[in-house]
C-alpha cells in the first residue's frame, strides 16, 4: 500500500503554539486593555472584499496591489481579495452600513491579513494585525489620541524602550499639490538615473519615490525638496497642534521629513514607531490621517485617522512570557467520576483546575507536582467506600497560597460538611459528607 503523504504547511504561514501563542495572546490582551481605557468600540469586518475596495484604497501602483494581494474570482466571477489590511474594509462598511449616523467612531479590530511577499523573520503571507481607527473627526486631537493610545500600548507591553515615534506632516490638499509639482520637477531632472520602478511611480505616484529602497534612487530622493516650504498656514497649524498635544501627553517623538504616504487621500499626520531590534524591517506600528479615503471609495467626504501593528512583530519584542499559572492540580486517587464533579465545582467558581486521573495514584501525584501548580488537591473515598462520604487532602500548602487555600476550602465547604471542625485546612486526609438539599 502506498504511503499517504501528509500535506505540508503552506509557505509563509505559521502554526502558533506554546511560547509564540503566549506572546500572541499577551499582545491581544494588552490591546484590549488599552482599547477599553480609550473607549474604543470593537468591530469585525470580512476577511475578503471585492478587489476594488483595496485597489482603490491602496492605489493600483502600490506594491501591495500590484504584487502582493491574494486575488481570485469566485464562482460568480466576482473578483475578490483576501484583506491585506483593515482600514479599507472598515471604511467600506462605514459607507455601506450607514455608520455615518454614529460619527465620530472610535473602532478597533484584530485578526489575520494576507500579503504575498517573501517570508522572512517576523514577515508572513498570513499574519495578524491589531488596528485602531477614528472616523469622522477632523480635529488634530484625534491624531493625538491615537498616538497616545499607541504609545501606552507599547508601554503596557513593556517594549517602549528602544522604540521611537517618527512623525511627519503631509499637509492639506493645497500643500500636497504644490509639493507634488516640486517633486515631479526634481525627479524629471534626474529621470535618466532613476530605477525602472521609480520611473513608473514618477508618472502615477511620484511621492512613492521618496521611500524607494533601490540604491540608484536614494541620492536623488535624499536631495528632493522637503514639504515644509510648501505648507499652508492651516497645515502648519494642524501639525503644530498634533506635536504640542503629544508633548502635553508626555509622548516622545522625532521629525522624519522623508516619511510619506503616496496616495492623494492621505493628509496631515503620518507616523511610524520604529526600532533597531528587528533588523532592517524595523517598523512595529504605523499609520496616518486619510481624510480623502472614504470619498475615494464613493462615500461622503469624511476625515479619518488610524494605525495598525503586526501582532507577531510586537510579540518578538516581548520578554519571554511565563506559562499561564495552574492554580489547582486535582488528583483522583480512586474516584475519577467524583474528581470530575469537584473540578467542575472549582471551575464554576473561577479557579483554574487541571485533572490528573490516569496512571497509578502515585504517578498521578508525581505528574501533578511536575505541572507546578499553586496547590494540589487529592480526592478519594473511604475503604470500603460509603455513599456520600469522601476524602480530601491539600498539598503544597505554603503561606504564599493561603488566600487560594481559603477559597478552595470555602467552595468545597458549600457542598460538603467535614466530619471534624478543623476542615480541609487542617492538613492530611480530611473526611467530608455531601450536604443534603436543605443543609
Secondary structure in CASP SS format (residue, H / E / C, confidence):
PFRMAT SS
TARGET T0000
AUTHOR 0000-0000-0000
METHOD secondary structure of the structure
MODEL  1
X C 1.00
X C 1.00
X C 1.00
X C 1.00
X C 1.00
X C 1.00
X C 1.00
X C 1.00
X C 1.00
X C 1.00
X C 1.00
X C 1.00
X C 1.00
X C 1.00
X C 1.00
X C 1.00
X C 1.00
X C 1.00
X H 1.00
X H 1.00
X H 1.00
X H 1.00
X H 1.00
X H 1.00
X H 1.00
X H 1.00
X H 1.00
X H 1.00
X H 1.00
X H 1.00
X H 1.00
X H 1.00
X H 1.00
X H 1.00
X H 1.00
X H 1.00
X H 1.00
X C 1.00
X C 1.00
X C 1.00
X E 1.00
X E 1.00
X C 1.00
X C 1.00
X C 1.00
X C 1.00
X C 1.00
X E 1.00
X E 1.00
X E 1.00
X H 1.00
X H 1.00
X H 1.00
X H 1.00
X H 1.00
X H 1.00
X H 1.00
X H 1.00
X C 1.00
X C 1.00
X C 1.00
X C 1.00
X H 1.00
X H 1.00
X H 1.00
X H 1.00
X H 1.00
X H 1.00
X C 1.00
X C 1.00
X E 1.00
X E 1.00
X E 1.00
X C 1.00
X C 1.00
X C 1.00
X C 1.00
X C 1.00
X E 1.00
X E 1.00
X E 1.00
X E 1.00
X C 1.00
X C 1.00
X C 1.00
X C 1.00
X H 1.00
X H 1.00
X H 1.00
X H 1.00
X H 1.00
X H 1.00
X H 1.00
X H 1.00
X H 1.00
X H 1.00
X C 1.00
X C 1.00
X H 1.00
X H 1.00
X H 1.00
X H 1.00
X C 1.00
X C 1.00
X E 1.00
X E 1.00
X E 1.00
X E 1.00
X E 1.00
X E 1.00
X E 1.00
X E 1.00
X E 1.00
X E 1.00
X C 1.00
X C 1.00
X C 1.00
X C 1.00
X C 1.00
X E 1.00
X C 1.00
X C 1.00
X E 1.00
X C 1.00
X C 1.00
X E 1.00
X E 1.00
X E 1.00
X E 1.00
X E 1.00
X E 1.00
X E 1.00
X E 1.00
X E 1.00
X E 1.00
X C 1.00
X C 1.00
X C 1.00
X C 1.00
X H 1.00
X H 1.00
X H 1.00
X H 1.00
X H 1.00
X H 1.00
X H 1.00
X H 1.00
X H 1.00
X H 1.00
X H 1.00
X H 1.00
X H 1.00
X H 1.00
X H 1.00
X H 1.00
X H 1.00
X H 1.00
X C 1.00
X C 1.00
X C 1.00
X C 1.00
X C 1.00
X E 1.00
X E 1.00
X E 1.00
X E 1.00
X E 1.00
X E 1.00
X E 1.00
X C 1.00
X C 1.00
X C 1.00
X H 1.00
X H 1.00
X H 1.00
X H 1.00
X H 1.00
X H 1.00
X H 1.00
X H 1.00
X H 1.00
X H 1.00
X H 1.00
X H 1.00
X H 1.00
X H 1.00
X H 1.00
X H 1.00
X C 1.00
X C 1.00
X H 1.00
X H 1.00
X H 1.00
X C 1.00
X C 1.00
X H 1.00
X H 1.00
X H 1.00
X H 1.00
X H 1.00
X H 1.00
X H 1.00
X H 1.00
X H 1.00
X C 1.00
X H 1.00
X H 1.00
X H 1.00
X H 1.00
X H 1.00
X H 1.00
X C 1.00
X C 1.00
X C 1.00
X H 1.00
X H 1.00
X H 1.00
X H 1.00
X H 1.00
X H 1.00
X H 1.00
X H 1.00
X C 1.00
X C 1.00
X C 1.00
X C 1.00
X H 1.00
X H 1.00
X H 1.00
X H 1.00
X C 1.00
X C 1.00
X H 1.00
X H 1.00
X H 1.00
X H 1.00
X H 1.00
X H 1.00
X H 1.00
X H 1.00
X H 1.00
X H 1.00
X H 1.00
X H 1.00
X H 1.00
X H 1.00
X H 1.00
X H 1.00
X H 1.00
X C 1.00
X C 1.00
X C 1.00
X C 1.00
X E 1.00
X E 1.00
X C 1.00
X C 1.00
X C 1.00
X C 1.00
X C 1.00
X C 1.00
X C 1.00
X C 1.00
X C 1.00
X C 1.00
X C 1.00
X E 1.00
X E 1.00
X E 1.00
X E 1.00
X E 1.00
X E 1.00
X E 1.00
X E 1.00
X E 1.00
X C 1.00
X C 1.00
X C 1.00
X C 1.00
X C 1.00
X C 1.00
X C 1.00
X E 1.00
X E 1.00
X E 1.00
X E 1.00
X E 1.00
X E 1.00
X E 1.00
X C 1.00
X C 1.00
X C 1.00
X H 1.00
X H 1.00
X H 1.00
X H 1.00
X C 1.00
X C 1.00
X C 1.00
X C 1.00
X C 1.00
X C 1.00
X C 1.00
X E 1.00
X E 1.00
X E 1.00
X E 1.00
X E 1.00
X E 1.00
X E 1.00
X H 1.00
X H 1.00
X H 1.00
X H 1.00
X H 1.00
X H 1.00
X H 1.00
X C 1.00
X C 1.00
X C 1.00
X C 1.00
X C 1.00
X C 1.00
X C 1.00
X C 1.00
X C 1.00
X C 1.00
X E 1.00
X E 1.00
X E 1.00
X E 1.00
X E 1.00
X C 1.00
X C 1.00
X C 1.00
X H 1.00
X H 1.00
X H 1.00
X H 1.00
X H 1.00
X H 1.00
X H 1.00
X H 1.00
X H 1.00
X H 1.00
X H 1.00
X H 1.00
X C 1.00
X C 1.00
X C 1.00
X C 1.00
X C 1.00
X E 1.00
X E 1.00
X E 1.00
X E 1.00
X C 1.00
X C 1.00
X C 1.00
X C 1.00
X H 1.00
X H 1.00
X H 1.00
X H 1.00
X H 1.00
X H 1.00
X H 1.00
X H 1.00
X H 1.00
X H 1.00
X C 1.00
X C 1.00
X C 1.00
X C 1.00
X E 1.00
X E 1.00
X E 1.00
X E 1.00
X E 1.00
X E 1.00
X E 1.00
X C 1.00
X C 1.00
X C 1.00
X C 1.00
X C 1.00
X C 1.00
X C 1.00
X E 1.00
X E 1.00
X E 1.00
X E 1.00
X E 1.00
X E 1.00
X E 1.00
X C 1.00
X C 1.00
X C 1.00
X H 1.00
X H 1.00
X H 1.00
X H 1.00
X H 1.00
X H 1.00
X H 1.00
X H 1.00
X H 1.00
X H 1.00
X H 1.00
X H 1.00
X H 1.00
X H 1.00
X H 1.00
X C 1.00
X C 1.00
X E 1.00
X E 1.00
X E 1.00
X C 1.00
X C 1.00
X C 1.00
X C 1.00
X C 1.00
X H 1.00
X H 1.00
X H 1.00
X C 1.00
X C 1.00
X C 1.00
X E 1.00
X E 1.00
X E 1.00
X E 1.00
X E 1.00
X C 1.00
X C 1.00
X C 1.00
X C 1.00
X C 1.00
END
